Amino acid sequence: MMLSPGVVVAELGSSAVLLNTGSPAAAYVSPTALGWLQGQPPAPEHHDQHAHCLTQWRSAGLVSSGHASTAPAGPSGSGALEAQAAGLTTLPGHPVLVVAMSDACGFCGQLTADLAANTSCLARLGASVLLVDPTGTRLLGRSVYTPAYPGLTRLGQDAARQGTPTAVLLSPGRPPEVRTGFAEVSHALMTLSGADPHATVVEAPTSCSVNVAAAPVDAVLTARVGGTRLGIAVRGPEARRIAEEAAGAVPEDGYTPVTLTLERPETLHLLFRGGELLARARTPEALRQVLDSVLAGYARYATAERGEIPLLCGAAVREGGDAVLFPRGWMSDLVTRARQLDRAGWRLRPEPYTLLRSAPDTATLHLPGPDGTGRPGPAVTAVLTQAPETGPTPTRPRLLASIVNWIARPATTDAVHTLAAALRPVPVLAGTWQEAVTHLKRSGQADA
């Protein structure tokens, strides 16, 4: 068996994690399966298990058989859509993006929210965007000559068979292009608006981010951080003023997917990253300070130095002490209990990425120091992670494999190996976020 391009095997003692450095795909590798990856043939009693693992790894794109496909040539998938689009006889004389949508698709829900937030940009778009779902076709941007509608609608309906959202870009004088998935469709919208998709933050939606984005926003502002564009949706004039002052954010800078959301629904100012609540601030100044930290976190990630390992997780830090890591999914729950944790001596870091370094003398993971001198900051003394709701209690190697999978993609092979090696001696506590809050409060009181 052969590893797919960009896939690395990082050993965790007698077991390992099989991880794609370019996309969020990974698998735990048991000691027996690690031997197979290292070239050992399976024992007769393990043939079924070996076949199952191979099937799972191939379906996740982690390994390949090493043999060229013998499937017959012919139009299928994207090729069939491109051929169908090329055969349309009635087309406008300007670019058209036909997007297959579905009410049951969470990615489409986020795309719909982003489109609504970019209403003013779409009104000036020199192209047409047709959103096709089972209930009909909706036009955004430039108008389309009526006779072109039936063929474009059928194209969108057929594109839905490849999954949603899937888009077909039709440009005069150029062959049709198929774009699949939230990120690719968003990139097409940015390109049509004149923005640079390669210099724009696009994050994968979650069910929580769709819920946060669903309500109307007053504007999407564009901040430039570390050479990249970042979309900040604002609800209310005060949130807009804070975003403009803190981030230098400007409106109407091409199509911009929403990354951060600022609002003040009642007495607190709220800052969301996608569906994660990053902070609840009582004053505009407090919100501005948090927003400064978040934007600085994006800038540090964009200019990460060699040896820094970015993780998609949260961190709680004690002043002059240690740090613990926890899953991103716990962020909102822990933020709502930030005052309790603060009384116990713990401060939640709102940064979008947790950057870590491995100390060269001890291999201990630590956060970068706050002074920018390169001196190590708080050391990671524990990782708190979610225990599975059903099934047997996971073994420590399995937990370590899931934590290595927190590494932000794209990742380097060296960073994956360094992270896996540095995590081996770190205590890992599996449970719920409620148990994590109790643990942090108790540890803070014990050290008081």
Residue, then its C-alpha position, 0 to 999 in steps of 0.5 A: m500500500m502507498l500513502s497518498p501525497g501529503v499524508v504522514v504517519a506520526e508515531l505515538g509510541s507503539s501506535a500512530v496517527l495517519l494524517n493528511t497535511g493538506s486537509p482535515a483527514a486522519a485516522y488512528v493506527s493501532p500497533t498491529a495496523l502500524g506494522w502493516l503500514q511499515g510493510q509487514p503482511p497481515a497474519p491470517e487471522h487479521h485478513d478481514q481487519h486488514a481489508h477493513c482498514l484499507t477500505q477506510w483509509r482509501s475512502a478518506g484519501l489517506v492511502s492508495s493502491g498504487h495501481a492506475s485506474t482501469a475505469p473506462a474513459g468517458p464523461s462523468g461527474s464534473g466532465a459531464l457538467e462541463a460538457q452540458a454547460a458547453g452545449l448551451t446555445t443561449l447564454p448572456g454575454h457576461p459571466v454567470l455562476v450557476v450554484a446548486m443549493s439545498d435547504a438540507c445543506g448546512f454549507c448552503g445555509q452559510l453560503t446563503a447567509d454570506l450572500a445576504a451579508n454581501t447584498s451591496c456588493l452583489a448589486r454592483l456585480g458585473a456578473s449573474v449568480l443563479l441559485v438553483d434549488p428544488t423550489g426554483t431559481r433565484l437571481l442575484g447580480r446582473s440580469v439574465y435574458t429570459p430565454a437563457y433561464p431554462g437551460l441554466t436551471r437544468l444545469g443547476q439541477d443536474a449539478a446538485r447530483q454532485g453534492t451541494p453547493t456545486a457551481v458551474l462558472l460560464s464566462p464568455g470565450r472560456p470553457p465552463e468550470v465546475r466548482t464544488g464545495f463551500a470554499e470553491v464556490s466562495h472563491a468563485l464569487m470573490t473572483l467575480s467581484g474582483a477580490d483575491p480569493h487566495a488572500t481571503v480567509v475562508e473557514a469551513p462552516t459548522s451548524c453553529s456558525v450557520n445559526v449565528a450567521a442566519a440573522p440579518v447583519d447591517a454590513v460586512l466590513t473587510a479587515r486586512v490582517g497579515g496580508t489577508r482579507l478578513g470579513i467582519a459582520v456587524r449588527g448595530p452602529e456601535a459594533r460597526r464603529i468598533a470594527e472600523e476603529a480596531a481593525g481599520a475595516v472598510p465596507e464594500d471591498g468585494y465579496t467577503p465571506v463572514t469570519l467574525t461577527l460583532e453584535r450587542p443583543e442586550t447588555l453585553h457585546l458579543l464577538f463570534r468566530g463562525g459559531e464560536l463565542l470568543a468573548r462577552a465584553r461589558t464595554p466597547e473598550a473591552l470588546r476592542q481589546v479582544l478584537d485586537s487580540v483576535l486580529a493579532g492572532y490571525a496576523r501571527y498565523a499568516t506569518a507563522e515562523r518556522g517551528e511554530i505549530p498552529l492548532l485549531c483548539g482553545a487554550a486557558v492560561r494561568e498568569g506566570g504559570d501553565a496552559v491547558l488545551f481544550p477542543r474548539g467546540w467547548m469555547s462558547d460554553l467556557v466563555t460564558r463561564a469566563r468569570q468563574l474561571d478568572r476567579a480561579g486564576w484561568r484566562l481564556r485566550p480568544e485567538p483563532y489559532t493556538l500557536l505552540r513551540s517545542a522547547p529544544d532542550t525539554a521538547t515541552l510544548h509551550l505558547p510563544g512568550p508575550d514579549g515577542t523576544g522568542r522566550p517561551g511562554p506558558a508550558v502546556t501541562a494538560v489537554l482536556t478533550q471530549a470523551p465519546e458519548t457512546g462506546p468503550t472508553p478510548t485508549r490514551p493513544r486514540l486520544l493522542a491521535s485525535i489531538v494531533n488531528w487538531i493541527a491546522r492545515p496545511a501543516t508540515t510533516d515536521a510539525v506533525h512529528t514534533l507535535a506527536a512526540a511532544l504530546r506523549p508525556v502530556p496528561v490527557l483528561a477526557g470528559t465533558w466541558q462541564e467536567a473541564v470547568t470543574h477541573l479548572k476551578r479546583s486546580g486553580q483553588a488548589d494552587a491559590 
